[in-house]
Structure formats: C-alpha cells, structure tokens
Amino acid sequence: MRAALAMVDAGAALIDVGARSTAPYLDTDVDEATEAGRLAHAVETLAAKLSVPVSADTSRPGPARAALEAGARVINDVSTLRDPGLARLVAEHSAGLILMAAPARLEGASGRRRPPADSGRPSPVTLVKRLLGAGLRRAAQARIPRERIVVDPGIGFFRDQVLSWDAWDVRVLADLRALLALGRPLCVGVSRKSFIGAIVDRAATSERLPGSLAATTIAVMNGAALIRTHDVGETRDAVRVAERVRR
C-alpha cells in the first residue's frame, strides 16, 4: 500500500498489480485459486484507498473475475486475449483492457519452448502488429469497445525467436510507430527490462534506471501514450520532456 500511494503521489495515472510473475523466463507459476485469492485481496485493499484506477495483471478468467469484483477497472492481459472466457469477463464488467502481444509457443519433445520452423519469419514489429491485430479481432468478437483498449508490444516477452531477445526488443522499440496503424494507444513497459541490462551491462535491475529512462524517452518519441514503470517520478520527468519535444 505504501508503495502504491507513493506512486500516485509521484504522478501515476494507474496502478497495475499482479499475483504471479508473467516473465517468460521464470518458472513461478501458481494455481488459479491461489492467484485469484492473492489478486482479489490486493485489488480490494488498493481500490479502497487510491484515487486512480487499479489494473489487474492476469490472463486467467478466475483471477480476473475475482479482481474485477474486488474493484479492478482494467485487465492487463499478457496472452493477447486468447482465452474467450477472459474476453467475456472484460466485456461483461465494462472494464478497460491492456492487450499485450504474446508469442505463440510450441512445445518440443523435451518440453522446452521453441518457435515454429519457418524460414519466412516476419520482422519483429510486423509479427507484433499481426498478433495485436488478432487480439483486437478477438476483442471485437467479445463486444469489447475499441475505445476501452490499449495495445502493448510485449517488450521482454519474445525470448525464442530468430533474433536474440535483446536485439528483438530494440528492433520493436525502434519501429514502434508502425503499431500506430492499429488505431489504438500504445502502452510500453521497458522499466528495468533485461534488454536494457544487456545493453548497459547491468545485471542488477536496481542499476538500470538511466537505461530505462532512455528507452522510455525513445518509446514516447515513437508514439507511446502509456508507460509502465517502477520509478514513477523520474519516468514522469522523462515523459514530459519527450512529449514536449514530440509536440
């Protein structure tokens, strides 16, 4: 609660909470009931005290329902709305939606995730645009109004591609303007991400603030309208300068 209040005081327009890590390189999965219980408690506690909306970071219907009933006003879905049950819940509760591009995964014989064998793979931003377009069509089928949706290119989530993950994220960030053709505001999360650590050779996430601010500035200059960050005050200053220059 203290951290959330501090973020609001520093200028956050939305507080995003989750009950399990969605990082594709971590094995931190929990069962759906545990996630639902954790998320409902966190959302209920925050929604009663904060002056800004609360977003629930989940891609599963059970936890999403619990969060929405506890007061969440936005669902942050890292699965590009592949679960029809989640889409129905967002529509039924008239909630906002952060629709993130998520790579399609195939399981190899060993159980390791691997990309499909395809010699004609599109560029990173082309694939991200295609995935988001499919997600927007799913949202339309579920009757989620487009004006309630922002799209997220999934920085940090494309780990098993032809390019190395850090090169992939840099390419998407550089070509971000191509996603404006989707007609929805862009949400970008680069704060403390691994690609920044790789570029500046900082293994500790706590040492990545300058790199995060640089990446944030690039994202805003290339069209981002919403920035997810751990460091609200510093990021807000970077966003203000970038927006002023962009205008």
C-alpha positions as CSV (number, residue, x, y, z in Angstrom):
1,M,0.0,0.0,0.0
2,R,2.8,2.4,0.9
3,A,4.5,1.9,-2.5
4,A,1.2,2.4,-4.4
5,L,0.4,5.6,-2.5
6,A,3.9,6.9,-3.2
7,M,3.5,6.1,-6.9
8,V,0.2,8.0,-7.1
9,D,1.8,11.0,-5.3
10,A,4.6,10.9,-7.9
11,G,2.1,11.1,-10.7
12,A,1.0,7.6,-11.6
13,A,-2.3,7.5,-13.5
14,L,-2.9,3.8,-13.0
15,I,-1.6,1.2,-10.5
16,D,-1.1,-2.3,-12.0
17,V,-1.0,-5.3,-9.7
18,G,-0.4,-9.0,-10.2
19,A,-0.4,-12.1,-8.1
20,R,2.2,-14.1,-10.0
21,S,5.1,-13.4,-12.3
22,T,4.4,-13.4,-16.0
23,A,8.0,-13.2,-17.0
24,P,8.6,-15.8,-19.7
25,Y,12.0,-16.8,-18.4
26,L,10.9,-17.6,-14.8
27,D,9.2,-20.7,-13.5
28,T,6.9,-19.0,-10.9
29,D,3.5,-20.4,-11.8
30,V,0.8,-20.7,-9.1
31,D,-2.6,-22.4,-9.3
32,E,-5.5,-20.4,-10.4
33,A,-7.2,-20.4,-7.0
34,T,-4.1,-19.1,-5.3
35,E,-3.7,-16.3,-7.9
36,A,-7.4,-15.3,-7.5
37,G,-7.1,-15.1,-3.7
38,R,-4.0,-13.0,-3.8
39,L,-5.2,-10.7,-6.6
40,A,-8.6,-10.1,-5.0
41,H,-7.0,-9.1,-1.7
42,A,-4.5,-6.8,-3.3
43,V,-7.1,-5.1,-5.5
44,E,-9.7,-4.7,-2.8
45,T,-7.1,-3.1,-0.5
46,L,-5.8,-0.7,-3.1
47,A,-9.1,0.2,-4.7
48,A,-10.5,1.4,-1.4
49,K,-7.5,3.8,-0.8
50,L,-6.3,5.0,-4.2
51,S,-7.5,8.0,-6.2
52,V,-6.6,6.3,-9.5
53,P,-7.9,3.1,-11.2
54,V,-6.4,-0.3,-10.4
55,S,-5.4,-2.7,-13.2
56,A,-5.2,-6.4,-12.6
57,D,-2.3,-8.2,-14.4
58,T,-3.7,-11.7,-15.3
59,S,-4.6,-13.8,-18.3
60,R,-6.8,-16.3,-16.5
61,P,-10.6,-15.9,-16.1
62,G,-10.9,-16.9,-12.4
63,P,-8.4,-14.4,-11.1
64,A,-9.8,-11.8,-13.5
65,R,-13.3,-12.3,-12.2
66,A,-12.0,-12.0,-8.6
67,A,-10.1,-8.8,-9.4
68,L,-13.0,-7.2,-11.2
69,E,-15.4,-8.0,-8.4
70,A,-12.9,-6.6,-5.9
71,G,-12.8,-3.2,-7.8
72,A,-10.3,-3.5,-10.6
73,R,-11.3,-1.4,-13.6
74,V,-8.7,-2.6,-16.1
75,I,-7.4,-6.1,-17.1
76,N,-3.8,-6.3,-18.2
77,D,-3.7,-9.4,-20.4
78,V,-0.3,-10.7,-21.5
79,S,-1.8,-13.5,-23.6
80,T,-3.4,-11.3,-26.4
81,L,-6.9,-12.4,-25.2
82,R,-6.5,-16.0,-26.3
83,D,-8.9,-17.2,-23.6
84,P,-12.6,-16.4,-24.7
85,G,-13.6,-16.6,-21.0
86,L,-11.4,-13.7,-20.2
87,A,-12.7,-11.7,-23.1
88,R,-16.3,-12.2,-21.9
89,L,-15.4,-11.1,-18.4
90,V,-13.9,-7.8,-19.7
91,A,-17.0,-7.1,-21.8
92,E,-19.4,-8.0,-19.0
93,H,-17.7,-5.8,-16.5
94,S,-17.2,-2.9,-19.0
95,A,-13.6,-3.0,-18.0
96,G,-10.6,-1.4,-19.8
97,L,-8.1,-3.8,-21.5
98,I,-4.4,-3.6,-21.9
99,L,-3.9,-6.1,-24.8
100,M,-0.3,-7.3,-25.0
101,A,1.3,-9.1,-27.9
102,A,2.3,-12.6,-26.8
103,P,4.3,-15.1,-28.9
104,A,2.6,-18.3,-29.9
105,R,4.6,-21.1,-28.3
106,L,5.2,-24.7,-29.4
107,E,6.4,-27.4,-27.1
108,G,9.3,-29.5,-28.3
109,A,9.7,-33.2,-27.4
110,S,11.8,-32.2,-24.4
111,G,9.1,-29.8,-23.2
112,R,11.2,-26.8,-24.0
113,R,9.5,-23.9,-25.7
114,R,10.6,-23.3,-29.2
115,P,9.4,-21.2,-32.2
116,P,7.8,-22.9,-35.2
117,A,10.1,-23.9,-38.1
118,D,9.5,-21.2,-40.6
119,S,12.1,-19.8,-43.0
120,G,10.0,-16.8,-43.9
121,R,9.5,-15.1,-40.5
122,P,8.4,-11.5,-40.5
123,S,10.2,-8.7,-38.8
124,P,9.7,-8.2,-35.1
125,V,7.3,-5.3,-35.4
126,T,5.4,-7.0,-38.2
127,L,4.8,-10.1,-36.1
128,V,3.8,-8.0,-33.1
129,K,1.4,-6.0,-35.2
130,R,-0.1,-9.2,-36.6
131,L,-0.5,-10.6,-33.1
132,L,-2.1,-7.5,-31.8
133,G,-4.4,-7.3,-34.8
134,A,-5.6,-10.8,-34.0
135,G,-6.2,-9.8,-30.3
136,L,-8.2,-6.8,-31.4
137,R,-10.4,-9.1,-33.6
138,R,-11.0,-11.3,-30.5
139,A,-11.9,-8.3,-28.5
140,A,-14.4,-7.2,-31.2
141,Q,-16.0,-10.7,-31.3
142,A,-16.4,-10.4,-27.5
143,R,-18.0,-7.0,-27.9
144,I,-15.3,-5.1,-26.0
145,P,-15.5,-1.5,-27.3
146,R,-12.3,-0.4,-29.1
147,E,-12.2,2.8,-27.1
148,R,-11.5,0.8,-23.9
149,I,-8.4,-0.9,-25.4
150,V,-4.7,0.0,-25.4
151,V,-2.1,-2.2,-27.0
152,D,1.3,-3.3,-25.7
153,P,4.1,-4.7,-27.9
154,G,5.3,-7.1,-25.3
155,I,8.8,-5.9,-24.7
156,G,10.7,-8.7,-22.9
157,F,8.3,-11.5,-23.8
158,F,9.8,-12.7,-27.1
159,R,12.5,-15.0,-26.0
160,D,12.6,-17.8,-28.5
161,Q,12.9,-16.0,-31.8
162,V,15.5,-16.0,-34.6
163,L,16.9,-12.8,-33.2
164,S,18.3,-12.7,-29.7
165,W,15.8,-11.3,-27.2
166,D,17.7,-8.1,-26.6
167,A,18.0,-7.4,-30.4
168,W,14.3,-8.2,-30.8
169,D,13.3,-5.7,-28.1
170,V,15.5,-3.0,-29.6
171,R,14.0,-3.5,-33.1
172,V,10.4,-3.3,-31.8
173,L,11.2,-0.1,-29.9
174,A,12.9,1.4,-32.9
175,D,9.9,0.5,-35.2
176,L,7.2,1.3,-32.7
177,R,5.4,3.8,-34.9
178,A,4.3,1.0,-37.2
179,L,1.9,-0.1,-34.5
180,L,0.0,3.2,-34.6
181,A,-1.7,1.9,-37.7
182,L,-3.7,-0.4,-35.3
183,G,-5.6,2.7,-34.3
184,R,-5.2,2.2,-30.5
185,P,-3.0,4.0,-28.0
186,L,0.3,2.2,-27.3
187,C,1.3,1.1,-23.8
188,V,5.0,0.3,-23.4
189,G,6.8,-1.3,-20.5
190,V,10.6,-1.0,-20.6
191,S,11.4,-0.3,-17.0
192,R,14.4,-2.3,-15.7
193,K,13.9,-4.9,-18.6
194,S,16.6,-7.4,-19.4
195,F,17.4,-5.9,-22.8
196,I,18.5,-2.7,-21.0
197,G,20.7,-4.7,-18.7
198,A,22.3,-6.4,-21.7
199,I,23.0,-3.1,-23.5
200,V,24.5,-1.3,-20.5
201,D,26.0,-4.4,-18.8
202,R,24.0,-4.1,-15.6
203,A,22.9,-7.4,-14.1
204,A,21.1,-5.8,-11.2
205,T,17.7,-4.4,-12.0
206,S,18.2,-1.7,-9.5
207,E,21.1,-0.3,-11.6
208,R,19.0,0.1,-14.8
209,L,17.2,3.4,-14.1
210,P,19.3,5.6,-16.6
211,G,18.8,3.0,-19.3
212,S,15.1,2.7,-18.5
213,L,14.7,6.4,-18.8
214,A,16.5,6.5,-22.2
215,A,14.3,3.7,-23.5
216,T,11.2,5.4,-22.2
217,T,12.1,8.6,-24.0
218,I,12.5,6.7,-27.2
219,A,9.2,5.0,-26.7
220,V,7.4,8.3,-26.2
221,M,9.1,9.9,-29.2
222,N,7.9,6.9,-31.2
223,G,4.3,7.2,-30.2
224,A,3.8,5.5,-26.8
225,A,0.9,7.0,-24.9
226,L,1.1,5.0,-21.6
227,I,4.3,3.9,-19.9
228,R,4.6,1.2,-17.3
229,T,7.3,1.8,-14.8
230,H,8.7,1.1,-11.4
231,D,10.2,4.6,-10.9
232,V,7.3,6.9,-11.4
233,G,8.7,10.3,-10.5
234,E,11.8,10.0,-12.6
235,T,9.9,8.5,-15.5
236,R,7.3,11.2,-15.4
237,D,10.0,13.8,-15.9
238,A,11.4,11.9,-18.9
239,V,8.0,11.6,-20.4
240,R,7.2,15.3,-20.0
241,V,10.4,16.2,-21.8
242,A,9.9,13.7,-24.6
243,E,6.3,14.8,-25.1
244,R,7.3,18.4,-25.3
245,V,9.9,17.6,-27.9
246,R,7.5,15.4,-29.8
247,R,4.9,18.2,-30.0
